[in-house]
């Protein structure tokens, strides 16, 4: 069983920065990729950023140039650096891990609120 523990959410003013971290532990069986998703009230959960075990990244168009995802393979920790935050970035952010067998695990979520 995989445990994902997220941290770093909070309240920030528009234009500010936050860093989210997600540490994976347990029986991971090898990481295929890790990702951050977000879900605003009444909306679907969408991919924000993704990084493979080889370091290939992918971003949602809405965050390109502002967010950066990184993966520390020594500690199985994925980090999302968020800069120039906008009101529309307000959401619950969830960490996801897909292992080499295609099995997904999700974190409990951390709230990011951007104020004007």
PDB file as gemmi writes it, atoms N, CA and C in Angstrom:
CRYST1    1.000    1.000    1.000  90.00  90.00  90.00 P 1                      
ATOM      1  N   UNK A   1       0.848  -1.187   0.000  1.00  0.00           N  
ATOM      2  CA  UNK A   1       0.000   0.000   0.000  1.00  0.00           C  
ATOM      3  C   UNK A   1       0.888   1.243   0.000  1.00  0.00           C  
ATOM      4  N   UNK A   2       0.490   2.213  -0.818  1.00  0.00           N  
ATOM      5  CA  UNK A   2       1.255   3.446  -0.948  1.00  0.00           C  
ATOM      6  C   UNK A   2       0.585   4.551  -0.142  1.00  0.00           C  
ATOM      7  N   UNK A   3       1.386   5.293   0.591  1.00  0.00           N  
ATOM      8  CA  UNK A   3       0.908   6.453   1.333  1.00  0.00           C  
ATOM      9  C   UNK A   3       1.532   7.707   0.743  1.00  0.00           C  
ATOM     10  N   UNK A   4       0.694   8.672   0.388  1.00  0.00           N  
ATOM     11  CA  UNK A   4       1.157   9.955  -0.142  1.00  0.00           C  
ATOM     12  C   UNK A   4       0.772  11.041   0.856  1.00  0.00           C  
ATOM     13  N   UNK A   5       1.761  11.776   1.326  1.00  0.00           N  
ATOM     14  CA  UNK A   5       1.529  12.830   2.309  1.00  0.00           C  
ATOM     15  C   UNK A   5       1.894  14.164   1.685  1.00  0.00           C  
ATOM     16  N   UNK A   6       0.888  15.031   1.543  1.00  0.00           N  
ATOM     17  CA  UNK A   6       1.072  16.338   0.917  1.00  0.00           C  
ATOM     18  C   UNK A   6       1.265  17.400   1.982  1.00  0.00           C  
ATOM     19  N   UNK A   7       1.979  18.443   1.611  1.00  0.00           N  
ATOM     20  CA  UNK A   7       2.173  19.580   2.502  1.00  0.00           C  
ATOM     21  C   UNK A   7       2.434  20.827   1.681  1.00  0.00           C  
ATOM     22  N   UNK A   8       2.253  21.983   2.314  1.00  0.00           N  
ATOM     23  CA  UNK A   8       2.634  23.240   1.686  1.00  0.00           C  
ATOM     24  C   UNK A   8       1.504  24.120   1.204  1.00  0.00           C  
ATOM     25  N   UNK A   9       0.283  23.673   1.303  1.00  0.00           N  
ATOM     26  CA  UNK A   9      -0.822  24.522   0.877  1.00  0.00           C  
ATOM     27  C   UNK A   9      -1.018  25.676   1.845  1.00  0.00           C  
ATOM     28  N   UNK A  10      -1.919  26.586   1.466  1.00  0.00           N  
ATOM     29  CA  UNK A  10      -2.199  27.714   2.340  1.00  0.00           C  
ATOM     30  C   UNK A  10      -2.837  28.865   1.604  1.00  0.00           C  
ATOM     31  N   UNK A  11      -2.814  30.006   2.255  1.00  0.00           N  
ATOM     32  CA  UNK A  11      -3.407  31.228   1.711  1.00  0.00           C  
ATOM     33  C   UNK A  11      -2.294  32.152   1.235  1.00  0.00           C  
ATOM     34  N   UNK A  12      -2.460  32.672   0.026  1.00  0.00           N  
ATOM     35  CA  UNK A  12      -1.445  33.549  -0.544  1.00  0.00           C  
ATOM     36  C   UNK A  12      -2.137  34.618  -1.370  1.00  0.00           C  
ATOM     37  N   UNK A  13      -1.529  35.780  -1.457  1.00  0.00           N  
ATOM     38  CA  UNK A  13      -2.084  36.837  -2.293  1.00  0.00           C  
ATOM     39  C   UNK A  13      -1.759  36.590  -3.757  1.00  0.00           C  
ATOM     40  N   UNK A  14      -2.587  37.106  -4.614  1.00  0.00           N  
ATOM     41  CA  UNK A  14      -2.334  36.991  -6.051  1.00  0.00           C  
ATOM     42  C   UNK A  14      -0.955  37.566  -6.375  1.00  0.00           C  
ATOM     43  N   UNK A  15      -0.238  36.838  -7.216  1.00  0.00           N  
ATOM     44  CA  UNK A  15       1.120  37.220  -7.558  1.00  0.00           C  
ATOM     45  C   UNK A  15       2.168  36.571  -6.693  1.00  0.00           C  
ATOM     46  N   UNK A  16       1.737  35.943  -5.628  1.00  0.00           N  
ATOM     47  CA  UNK A  16       2.658  35.296  -4.711  1.00  0.00           C  
ATOM     48  C   UNK A  16       3.042  33.893  -5.140  1.00  0.00           C  
ATOM     49  N   UNK A  17       3.769  33.212  -4.260  1.00  0.00           N  
ATOM     50  CA  UNK A  17       4.294  31.883  -4.565  1.00  0.00           C  
ATOM     51  C   UNK A  17       4.009  30.914  -3.422  1.00  0.00           C  
ATOM     52  N   UNK A  18       3.893  29.656  -3.785  1.00  0.00           N  
ATOM     53  CA  UNK A  18       3.761  28.565  -2.826  1.00  0.00           C  
ATOM     54  C   UNK A  18       4.516  27.367  -3.354  1.00  0.00           C  
ATOM     55  N   UNK A  19       4.893  26.488  -2.433  1.00  0.00           N  
ATOM     56  CA  UNK A  19       5.524  25.238  -2.827  1.00  0.00           C  
ATOM     57  C   UNK A  19       4.766  24.090  -2.178  1.00  0.00           C  
ATOM     58  N   UNK A  20       4.334  23.159  -2.987  1.00  0.00           N  
ATOM     59  CA  UNK A  20       3.666  21.951  -2.507  1.00  0.00           C  
ATOM     60  C   UNK A  20       4.635  20.780  -2.595  1.00  0.00           C  
ATOM     61  N   UNK A  21       4.604  19.935  -1.570  1.00  0.00           N  
ATOM     62  CA  UNK A  21       5.419  18.723  -1.578  1.00  0.00           C  
ATOM     63  C   UNK A  21       4.545  17.519  -1.313  1.00  0.00           C  
ATOM     64  N   UNK A  22       4.959  16.397  -1.864  1.00  0.00           N  
ATOM     65  CA  UNK A  22       4.238  15.135  -1.672  1.00  0.00           C  
ATOM     66  C   UNK A  22       5.264  14.023  -1.530  1.00  0.00           C  
ATOM     67  N   UNK A  23       5.284  13.413  -0.361  1.00  0.00           N  
ATOM     68  CA  UNK A  23       6.233  12.332  -0.090  1.00  0.00           C  
ATOM     69  C   UNK A  23       5.513  10.996  -0.155  1.00  0.00           C  
ATOM     70  N   UNK A  24       6.068  10.089  -0.926  1.00  0.00           N  
ATOM     71  CA  UNK A  24       5.483   8.760  -1.078  1.00  0.00           C  
ATOM     72  C   UNK A  24       6.222   7.763  -0.202  1.00  0.00           C  
ATOM     73  N   UNK A  25       5.477   6.869   0.395  1.00  0.00           N  
ATOM     74  CA  UNK A  25       6.080   5.810   1.198  1.00  0.00           C  
ATOM     75  C   UNK A  25       5.235   4.550   1.060  1.00  0.00           C  
ATOM     76  N   UNK A  26       5.791   3.431   1.548  1.00  0.00           N  
ATOM     77  CA  UNK A  26       5.079   2.182   1.460  1.00  0.00           C  
ATOM     78  C   UNK A  26       5.613   1.322   0.321  1.00  0.00           C  
ATOM     79  N   UNK A  27       4.784   0.391  -0.120  1.00  0.00           N  
ATOM     80  CA  UNK A  27       5.185  -0.537  -1.179  1.00  0.00           C  
ATOM     81  C   UNK A  27       4.853   0.109  -2.522  1.00  0.00           C  
ATOM     82  N   UNK A  28       5.813   0.834  -3.078  1.00  0.00           N  
ATOM     83  CA  UNK A  28       5.561   1.609  -4.282  1.00  0.00           C  
ATOM     84  C   UNK A  28       5.715   0.762  -5.541  1.00  0.00           C  
ATOM     85  N   UNK A  29       6.625  -0.171  -5.544  1.00  0.00           N  
ATOM     86  CA  UNK A  29       6.880  -1.045  -6.699  1.00  0.00           C  
ATOM     87  C   UNK A  29       7.348  -0.285  -7.921  1.00  0.00           C  
ATOM     88  N   UNK A  30       8.060   0.808  -7.681  1.00  0.00           N  
ATOM     89  CA  UNK A  30       8.605   1.561  -8.804  1.00  0.00           C  
ATOM     90  C   UNK A  30       7.646   2.622  -9.299  1.00  0.00           C  
ATOM     91  N   UNK A  31       8.152   3.819  -9.499  1.00  0.00           N  
ATOM     92  CA  UNK A  31       7.330   4.946  -9.943  1.00  0.00           C  
ATOM     93  C   UNK A  31       7.361   5.046 -11.465  1.00  0.00           C  
ATOM     94  N   UNK A  32       6.176   5.122 -12.063  1.00  0.00           N  
ATOM     95  CA  UNK A  32       6.094   5.422 -13.490  1.00  0.00           C  
ATOM     96  C   UNK A  32       6.062   6.945 -13.644  1.00  0.00           C  
ATOM     97  N   UNK A  33       5.148   7.570 -12.926  1.00  0.00           N  
ATOM     98  CA  UNK A  33       5.123   9.028 -12.883  1.00  0.00           C  
ATOM     99  C   UNK A  33       4.420   9.488 -11.618  1.00  0.00           C  
ATOM    100  N   UNK A  34       4.671  10.746 -11.251  1.00  0.00           N  
ATOM    101  CA  UNK A  34       3.939  11.422 -10.197  1.00  0.00           C  
ATOM    102  C   UNK A  34       3.375  12.712 -10.774  1.00  0.00           C  
ATOM    103  N   UNK A  35       2.288  13.163 -10.185  1.00  0.00           N  
ATOM    104  CA  UNK A  35       1.603  14.321 -10.747  1.00  0.00           C  
ATOM    105  C   UNK A  35       0.856  15.085  -9.675  1.00  0.00           C  
ATOM    106  N   UNK A  36       0.522  16.304 -10.016  1.00  0.00           N  
ATOM    107  CA  UNK A  36      -0.373  17.123  -9.201  1.00  0.00           C  
ATOM    108  C   UNK A  36      -1.639  17.394 -10.008  1.00  0.00           C  
ATOM    109  N   UNK A  37      -2.762  17.211  -9.352  1.00  0.00           N  
ATOM    110  CA  UNK A  37      -4.057  17.549  -9.898  1.00  0.00           C  
ATOM    111  C   UNK A  37      -4.687  18.595  -8.986  1.00  0.00           C  
ATOM    112  N   UNK A  38      -5.708  19.253  -9.484  1.00  0.00           N  
ATOM    113  CA  UNK A  38      -6.437  20.186  -8.628  1.00  0.00           C  
ATOM    114  C   UNK A  38      -7.921  20.133  -8.955  1.00  0.00           C  
ATOM    115  N   UNK A  39      -8.695  20.471  -7.945  1.00  0.00           N  
ATOM    116  CA  UNK A  39     -10.147  20.452  -8.090  1.00  0.00           C  
ATOM    117  C   UNK A  39     -10.742  21.623  -7.337  1.00  0.00           C  
ATOM    118  N   UNK A  40     -11.396  22.492  -8.076  1.00  0.00           N  
ATOM    119  CA  UNK A  40     -12.115  23.612  -7.478  1.00  0.00           C  
ATOM    120  C   UNK A  40     -13.548  23.167  -7.187  1.00  0.00           C  
ATOM    121  N   UNK A  41     -14.233  23.825  -6.271  1.00  0.00           N  
ATOM    122  CA  UNK A  41     -15.608  23.436  -5.936  1.00  0.00           C  
ATOM    123  C   UNK A  41     -16.501  23.417  -7.165  1.00  0.00           C  
ATOM    124  N   UNK A  42     -17.216  22.324  -7.337  1.00  0.00           N  
ATOM    125  CA  UNK A  42     -18.139  22.204  -8.447  1.00  0.00           C  
ATOM    126  C   UNK A  42     -17.504  21.876  -9.776  1.00  0.00           C  
ATOM    127  N   UNK A  43     -16.204  21.658  -9.788  1.00  0.00           N  
ATOM    128  CA  UNK A  43     -15.508  21.369 -11.040  1.00  0.00           C  
ATOM    129  C   UNK A  43     -14.835  20.013 -10.972  1.00  0.00           C  
ATOM    130  N   UNK A  44     -14.421  19.507 -12.131  1.00  0.00           N  
ATOM    131  CA  UNK A  44     -13.753  18.220 -12.164  1.00  0.00           C  
ATOM    132  C   UNK A  44     -12.297  18.366 -11.742  1.00  0.00           C  
ATOM    133  N   UNK A  45     -11.717  17.232 -11.406  1.00  0.00           N  
ATOM    134  CA  UNK A  45     -10.308  17.218 -11.038  1.00  0.00           C  
ATOM    135  C   UNK A  45      -9.462  17.182 -12.311  1.00  0.00           C  
ATOM    136  N   UNK A  46      -8.562  18.123 -12.448  1.00  0.00           N  
ATOM    137  CA  UNK A  46      -7.750  18.249 -13.651  1.00  0.00           C  
ATOM    138  C   UNK A  46      -6.268  18.140 -13.348  1.00  0.00           C  
ATOM    139  N   UNK A  47      -5.533  17.632 -14.308  1.00  0.00           N  
ATOM    140  CA  UNK A  47      -4.082  17.537 -14.188  1.00  0.00           C  
ATOM    141  C   UNK A  47      -3.466  18.930 -14.242  1.00  0.00           C  
ATOM    142  N   UNK A  48      -2.541  19.197 -13.351  1.00  0.00           N  
ATOM    143  CA  UNK A  48      -1.815  20.458 -13.330  1.00  0.00           C  
ATOM    144  C   UNK A  48      -0.415  20.266 -13.891  1.00  0.00           C  
ATOM    145  N   UNK A  49       0.294  19.266 -13.373  1.00  0.00           N  
ATOM    146  CA  UNK A  49       1.659  18.995 -13.814  1.00  0.00           C  
ATOM    147  C   UNK A  49       1.978  17.536 -13.546  1.00  0.00           C  
ATOM    148  N   UNK A  50       2.843  17.003 -14.401  1.00  0.00           N  
ATOM    149  CA  UNK A  50       3.185  15.589 -14.308  1.00  0.00           C  
ATOM    150  C   UNK A  50       4.667  15.426 -14.593  1.00  0.00           C  
ATOM    151  N   UNK A  51       5.307  14.466 -13.919  1.00  0.00           N  
ATOM    152  CA  UNK A  51       6.711  14.190 -14.176  1.00  0.00           C  
ATOM    153  C   UNK A  51       6.939  12.686 -14.132  1.00  0.00           C  
ATOM    154  N   UNK A  52       7.622  12.167 -15.136  1.00  0.00           N  
ATOM    155  CA  UNK A  52       7.926  10.751 -15.170  1.00  0.00           C  
ATOM    156  C   UNK A  52       9.178  10.463 -14.359  1.00  0.00           C  
ATOM    157  N   UNK A  53       9.438   9.184 -14.127  1.00  0.00           N  
ATOM    158  CA  UNK A  53      10.636   8.798 -13.379  1.00  0.00           C  
ATOM    159  C   UNK A  53      11.910   9.185 -14.130  1.00  0.00           C  
ATOM    160  N   UNK A  54      11.768   9.406 -15.424  1.00  0.00           N  
ATOM    161  CA  UNK A  54      12.925   9.828 -16.220  1.00  0.00           C  
ATOM    162  C   UNK A  54      13.045  11.340 -16.310  1.00  0.00           C  
ATOM    163  N   UNK A  55      12.113  12.047 -15.666  1.00  0.00           N  
ATOM    164  CA  UNK A  55      12.202  13.497 -15.622  1.00  0.00           C  
ATOM    165  C   UNK A  55      11.446  14.245 -16.702  1.00  0.00           C  
ATOM    166  N   UNK A  56      10.682  13.533 -17.530  1.00  0.00           N  
ATOM    167  CA  UNK A  56       9.891  14.205 -18.545  1.00  0.00           C  
ATOM    168  C   UNK A  56       8.690  14.861 -17.894  1.00  0.00           C  
ATOM    169  N   UNK A  57       8.448  16.119 -18.237  1.00  0.00           N  
ATOM    170  CA  UNK A  57       7.377  16.872 -17.592  1.00  0.00           C  
ATOM    171  C   UNK A  57       6.286  17.261 -18.578  1.00  0.00           C  
ATOM    172  N   UNK A  58       5.115  17.498 -18.014  1.00  0.00           N  
ATOM    173  CA  UNK A  58       3.975  17.967 -18.807  1.00  0.00           C  
ATOM    174  C   UNK A  58       3.154  18.874 -17.918  1.00  0.00           C  
ATOM    175  N   UNK A  59       2.657  19.955 -18.503  1.00  0.00           N  
ATOM    176  CA  UNK A  59       1.911  20.946 -17.733  1.00  0.00           C  
ATOM    177  C   UNK A  59       0.590  21.293 -18.407  1.00  0.00           C  
ATOM    178  N   UNK A  60      -0.372  21.640 -17.580  1.00  0.00           N  
ATOM    179  CA  UNK A  60      -1.595  22.210 -18.121  1.00  0.00           C  
ATOM    180  C   UNK A  60      -1.264  23.575 -18.719  1.00  0.00           C  
ATOM    181  N   UNK A  61      -1.944  23.938 -19.784  1.00  0.00           N  
ATOM    182  CA  UNK A  61      -1.659  25.217 -20.445  1.00  0.00           C  
ATOM    183  C   UNK A  61      -1.795  26.396 -19.487  1.00  0.00           C  
ATOM    184  N   UNK A  62      -2.719  26.288 -18.564  1.00  0.00           N  
ATOM    185  CA  UNK A  62      -3.009  27.416 -17.667  1.00  0.00           C  
ATOM    186  C   UNK A  62      -1.886  27.704 -16.674  1.00  0.00           C  
ATOM    187  N   UNK A  63      -0.959  26.762 -16.511  1.00  0.00           N  
ATOM    188  CA  UNK A  63       0.116  26.963 -15.527  1.00  0.00           C  
ATOM    189  C   UNK A  63       1.500  27.017 -16.159  1.00  0.00           C  
ATOM    190  N   UNK A  64       1.580  26.805 -17.455  1.00  0.00           N  
ATOM    191  CA  UNK A  64       2.882  26.825 -18.126  1.00  0.00           C  
ATOM    192  C   UNK A  64       3.577  28.165 -17.897  1.00  0.00           C  
ATOM    193  N   UNK A  65       4.857  28.079 -17.558  1.00  0.00           N  
ATOM    194  CA  UNK A  65       5.628  29.297 -17.302  1.00  0.00           C  
ATOM    195  C   UNK A  65       5.513  29.815 -15.881  1.00  0.00           C  
ATOM    196  N   UNK A  66       4.565  29.274 -15.125  1.00  0.00           N  
ATOM    197  CA  UNK A  66       4.384  29.729 -13.731  1.00  0.00           C  
ATOM    198  C   UNK A  66       4.682  28.633 -12.715  1.00  0.00           C  
ATOM    199  N   UNK A  67       4.360  27.394 -13.064  1.00  0.00           N  
ATOM    200  CA  UNK A  67       4.546  26.262 -12.156  1.00  0.00           C  
ATOM    201  C   UNK A  67       5.700  25.386 -12.650  1.00  0.00           C  
ATOM    202  N   UNK A  68       6.422  24.786 -11.706  1.00  0.00           N  
ATOM    203  CA  UNK A  68       7.497  23.855 -12.040  1.00  0.00           C  
ATOM    204  C   UNK A  68       7.391  22.634 -11.145  1.00  0.00           C  
ATOM    205  N   UNK A  69       7.410  21.473 -11.771  1.00  0.00           N  
ATOM    206  CA  UNK A  69       7.347  20.219 -11.025  1.00  0.00           C  
ATOM    207  C   UNK A  69       8.714  19.556 -11.035  1.00  0.00           C  
ATOM    208  N   UNK A  70       9.061  18.925  -9.902  1.00  0.00           N  
ATOM    209  CA  UNK A  70      10.332  18.216  -9.816  1.00  0.00           C  
ATOM    210  C   UNK A  70      10.145  16.950  -8.998  1.00  0.00           C  
ATOM    211  N   UNK A  71      11.018  15.992  -9.218  1.00  0.00           N  
ATOM    212  CA  UNK A  71      10.924  14.708  -8.530  1.00  0.00           C  
ATOM    213  C   UNK A  71      12.276  14.352  -7.934  1.00  0.00           C  
ATOM    214  N   UNK A  72      12.296  14.102  -6.648  1.00  0.00           N  
ATOM    215  CA  UNK A  72      13.485  13.616  -5.961  1.00  0.00           C  
ATOM    216  C   UNK A  72      13.343  12.104  -5.829  1.00  0.00           C  
ATOM    217  N   UNK A  73      14.047  11.364  -6.670  1.00  0.00           N  
ATOM    218  CA  UNK A  73      13.885   9.919  -6.683  1.00  0.00           C  
ATOM    219  C   UNK A  73      14.503   9.264  -5.453  1.00  0.00           C  
ATOM    220  N   UNK A  74      15.419   9.959  -4.798  1.00  0.00           N  
ATOM    221  CA  UNK A  74      16.031   9.393  -3.598  1.00  0.00           C  
ATOM    222  C   UNK A  74      15.031   9.308  -2.454  1.00  0.00           C  
ATOM    223  N   UNK A  75      14.097  10.249  -2.435  1.00  0.00           N  
ATOM    224  CA  UNK A  75      13.117  10.282  -1.344  1.00  0.00           C  
ATOM    225  C   UNK A  75      11.688  10.063  -1.836  1.00  0.00           C  
ATOM    226  N   UNK A  76      11.530   9.825  -3.144  1.00  0.00           N  
ATOM    227  CA  UNK A  76      10.195   9.647  -3.725  1.00  0.00           C  
ATOM    228  C   UNK A  76       9.283  10.810  -3.347  1.00  0.00           C  
ATOM    229  N   UNK A  77       9.814  12.013  -3.525  1.00  0.00           N  
ATOM    230  CA  UNK A  77       9.068  13.225  -3.208  1.00  0.00           C  
ATOM    231  C   UNK A  77       8.919  14.088  -4.452  1.00  0.00           C  
ATOM    232  N   UNK A  78       7.697  14.465  -4.730  1.00  0.00           N  
ATOM    233  CA  UNK A  78       7.434  15.362  -5.854  1.00  0.00           C  
ATOM    234  C   UNK A  78       7.080  16.737  -5.302  1.00  0.00           C  
ATOM    235  N   UNK A  79       7.619  17.761  -5.930  1.00  0.00           N  
ATOM    236  CA  UNK A  79       7.424  19.129  -5.475  1.00  0.00           C  
ATOM    237  C   UNK A  79       6.847  19.966  -6.609  1.00  0.00           C  
ATOM    238  N   UNK A  80       5.934  20.842  -6.257  1.00  0.00           N  
ATOM    239  CA  UNK A  80       5.354  21.758  -7.237  1.00  0.00           C  
ATOM    240  C   UNK A  80       5.629  23.184  -6.770  1.00  0.00           C  
ATOM    241  N   UNK A  81       6.455  23.882  -7.523  1.00  0.00           N  
ATOM    242  CA  UNK A  81       6.722  25.291  -7.249  1.00  0.00           C  
ATOM    243  C   UNK A  81       5.725  26.119  -8.040  1.00  0.00           C  
ATOM    244  N   UNK A  82       4.973  26.951  -7.349  1.00  0.00           N  
ATOM    245  CA  UNK A  82       3.929  27.747  -7.988  1.00  0.00           C  
ATOM    246  C   UNK A  82       4.256  29.224  -7.821  1.00  0.00           C  
ATOM    247  N   UNK A  83       4.447  29.894  -8.924  1.00  0.00           N  
ATOM    248  CA  UNK A  83       4.771  31.323  -8.916  1.00  0.00           C  
ATOM    249  C   UNK A  83       3.673  32.112  -9.615  1.00  0.00           C  
ATOM    250  N   UNK A  84       3.647  33.405  -9.324  1.00  0.00           N  
ATOM    251  CA  UNK A  84       2.668  34.292  -9.943  1.00  0.00           C  
ATOM    252  C   UNK A  84       1.263  33.702  -9.851  1.00  0.00           C  
ATOM    253  N   UNK A  85       0.883  33.335  -8.655  1.00  0.00           N  
ATOM    254  CA  UNK A  85      -0.403  32.688  -8.459  1.00  0.00           C  
ATOM    255  C   UNK A  85      -1.557  33.621  -8.784  1.00  0.00           C  
ATOM    256  N   UNK A  86      -2.608  33.042  -9.363  1.00  0.00           N  
ATOM    257  CA  UNK A  86      -3.782  33.784  -9.769  1.00  0.00           C  
ATOM    258  C   UNK A  86      -4.994  33.293  -8.983  1.00  0.00           C  
ATOM    259  N   UNK A  87      -6.031  34.120  -8.970  1.00  0.00           N  
ATOM    260  CA  UNK A  87      -7.247  33.738  -8.246  1.00  0.00           C  
ATOM    261  C   UNK A  87      -7.768  32.388  -8.726  1.00  0.00           C  
ATOM    262  N   UNK A  88      -7.659  32.145 -10.023  1.00  0.00           N  
ATOM    263  CA  UNK A  88      -8.190  30.900 -10.578  1.00  0.00           C  
ATOM    264  C   UNK A  88      -7.352  29.677 -10.236  1.00  0.00           C  
ATOM    265  N   UNK A  89      -6.233  29.856  -9.554  1.00  0.00           N  
ATOM    266  CA  UNK A  89      -5.447  28.719  -9.080  1.00  0.00           C  
ATOM    267  C   UNK A  89      -6.000  28.172  -7.762  1.00  0.00           C  
ATOM    268  N   UNK A  90      -6.957  28.857  -7.183  1.00  0.00           N  
ATOM    269  CA  UNK A  90      -7.559  28.401  -5.940  1.00  0.00           C  
ATOM    270  C   UNK A  90      -8.247  27.059  -6.150  1.00  0.00           C  
ATOM    271  N   UNK A  91      -7.851  26.081  -5.347  1.00  0.00           N  
ATOM    272  CA  UNK A  91      -8.402  24.723  -5.487  1.00  0.00           C  
ATOM    273  C   UNK A  91      -7.779  23.829  -4.425  1.00  0.00           C  
ATOM    274  N   UNK A  92      -8.341  22.639  -4.306  1.00  0.00           N  
ATOM    275  CA  UNK A  92      -7.686  21.581  -3.542  1.00  0.00           C  
ATOM    276  C   UNK A  92      -6.719  20.885  -4.488  1.00  0.00           C  
ATOM    277  N   UNK A  93      -5.482  20.733  -4.063  1.00  0.00           N  
ATOM    278  CA  UNK A  93      -4.448  20.114  -4.890  1.00  0.00           C  
ATOM    279  C   UNK A  93      -4.161  18.710  -4.373  1.00  0.00           C  
ATOM    280  N   UNK A  94      -4.138  17.766  -5.309  1.00  0.00           N  
ATOM    281  CA  UNK A  94      -3.957  16.357  -4.972  1.00  0.00           C  
ATOM    282  C   UNK A  94      -2.720  15.800  -5.659  1.00  0.00           C  
ATOM    283  N   UNK A  95      -1.967  15.030  -4.926  1.00  0.00           N  
ATOM    284  CA  UNK A  95      -0.809  14.330  -5.452  1.00  0.00           C  
ATOM    285  C   UNK A  95      -1.238  12.948  -5.948  1.00  0.00           C  
ATOM    286  N   UNK A  96      -0.673  12.534  -7.060  1.00  0.00           N  
ATOM    287  CA  UNK A  96      -0.987  11.219  -7.627  1.00  0.00           C  
ATOM    288  C   UNK A  96       0.311  10.508  -7.968  1.00  0.00           C  
ATOM    289  N   UNK A  97       0.334   9.231  -7.732  1.00  0.00           N  
ATOM    290  CA  UNK A  97       1.462   8.380  -8.117  1.00  0.00           C  
ATOM    291  C   UNK A  97       0.935   7.213  -8.934  1.00  0.00           C  
ATOM    292  N   UNK A  98       1.549   6.972 -10.069  1.00  0.00           N  
ATOM    293  CA  UNK A  98       1.265   5.758 -10.828  1.00  0.00           C  
ATOM    294  C   UNK A  98       2.512   4.891 -10.801  1.00  0.00           C  
ATOM    295  N   UNK A  99       2.360   3.641 -10.363  1.00  0.00           N  
ATOM    296  CA  UNK A  99       3.536   2.780 -10.310  1.00  0.00           C  
ATOM    297  C   UNK A  99       3.728   2.069 -11.655  1.00  0.00           C  
ATOM    298  N   UNK A 100       4.759   1.253 -11.719  1.00  0.00           N  
ATOM    299  CA  UNK A 100       5.116   0.627 -13.001  1.00  0.00           C  
ATOM    300  C   UNK A 100       4.082  -0.394 -13.464  1.00  0.00           C  
ATOM    301  N   UNK A 101       3.155  -0.767 -12.582  1.00  0.00           N  
ATOM    302  CA  UNK A 101       2.089  -1.698 -12.945  1.00  0.00           C  
ATOM    303  C   UNK A 101       0.803  -0.954 -13.331  1.00  0.00           C  
ATOM    304  N   UNK A 102       0.900   0.362 -13.366  1.00  0.00           N  
ATOM    305  CA  UNK A 102      -0.261   1.151 -13.753  1.00  0.00           C  
ATOM    306  C   UNK A 102      -1.259   1.399 -12.643  1.00  0.00           C  
ATOM    307  N   UNK A 103      -0.895   1.116 -11.413  1.00  0.00           N  
ATOM    308  CA  UNK A 103      -1.788   1.319 -10.287  1.00  0.00           C  
ATOM    309  C   UNK A 103      -1.613   2.732  -9.738  1.00  0.00           C  
ATOM    310  N   UNK A 104      -2.745   3.401  -9.500  1.00  0.00           N  
ATOM    311  CA  UNK A 104      -2.730   4.786  -9.032  1.00  0.00           C  
ATOM    312  C   UNK A 104      -2.943   4.878  -7.528  1.00  0.00           C  
ATOM    313  N   UNK A 105      -2.264   5.846  -6.924  1.00  0.00           N  
ATOM    314  CA  UNK A 105      -2.496   6.193  -5.526  1.00  0.00           C  
ATOM    315  C   UNK A 105      -2.656   7.710  -5.453  1.00  0.00           C  
ATOM    316  N   UNK A 106      -3.496   8.147  -4.518  1.00  0.00           N  
ATOM    317  CA  UNK A 106      -3.784   9.568  -4.375  1.00  0.00           C  
ATOM    318  C   UNK A 106      -3.530  10.022  -2.941  1.00  0.00           C  
ATOM    319  N   UNK A 107      -3.101  11.286  -2.828  1.00  0.00           N  
ATOM    320  CA  UNK A 107      -2.973  11.893  -1.525  1.00  0.00           C  
ATOM    321  C   UNK A 107      -4.315  12.418  -1.046  1.00  0.00           C  
ATOM    322  N   UNK A 108      -4.322  12.951   0.160  1.00  0.00           N  
ATOM    323  CA  UNK A 108      -5.567  13.399   0.768  1.00  0.00           C  
ATOM    324  C   UNK A 108      -5.963  14.801   0.317  1.00  0.00           C  
ATOM    325  N   UNK A 109      -5.043  15.514  -0.305  1.00  0.00           N  
ATOM    326  CA  UNK A 109      -5.334  16.856  -0.803  1.00  0.00           C  
ATOM    327  C   UNK A 109      -4.856  17.938   0.137  1.00  0.00           C  
ATOM    328  N   UNK A 110      -4.470  19.062  -0.446  1.00  0.00           N  
ATOM    329  CA  UNK A 110      -4.073  20.228   0.335  1.00  0.00           C  
ATOM    330  C   UNK A 110      -4.675  21.464  -0.340  1.00  0.00           C  
ATOM    331  N   UNK A 111      -5.208  22.357   0.468  1.00  0.00           N  
ATOM    332  CA  UNK A 111      -5.929  23.504  -0.078  1.00  0.00           C  
ATOM    333  C   UNK A 111      -4.978  24.651  -0.402  1.00  0.00           C  
ATOM    334  N   UNK A 112      -5.163  25.223  -1.581  1.00  0.00           N  
ATOM    335  CA  UNK A 112      -4.469  26.443  -1.987  1.00  0.00           C  
ATOM    336  C   UNK A 112      -5.521  27.512  -2.243  1.00  0.00           C  
ATOM    337  N   UNK A 113      -5.408  28.620  -1.541  1.00  0.00           N  
ATOM    338  CA  UNK A 113      -6.344  29.720  -1.716  1.00  0.00           C  
ATOM    339  C   UNK A 113      -5.574  30.972  -2.082  1.00  0.00           C  
ATOM    340  N   UNK A 114      -5.939  31.554  -3.212  1.00  0.00           N  
ATOM    341  CA  UNK A 114      -5.301  32.780  -3.683  1.00  0.00           C  
ATOM    342  C   UNK A 114      -6.285  33.927  -3.510  1.00  0.00           C  
ATOM    343  N   UNK A 115      -5.857  34.961  -2.784  1.00  0.00           N  
ATOM    344  CA  UNK A 115      -6.731  36.096  -2.512  1.00  0.00           C  
ATOM    345  C   UNK A 115      -6.293  37.319  -3.318  1.00  0.00           C  
ATOM    346  N   UNK A 116      -7.232  38.211  -3.516  1.00  0.00           N  
ATOM    347  CA  UNK A 116      -6.931  39.426  -4.286  1.00  0.00           C  
ATOM    348  C   UNK A 116      -6.359  40.524  -3.406  1.00  0.00           C  
TER     349      UNK A 116                                                      
END                                                                             
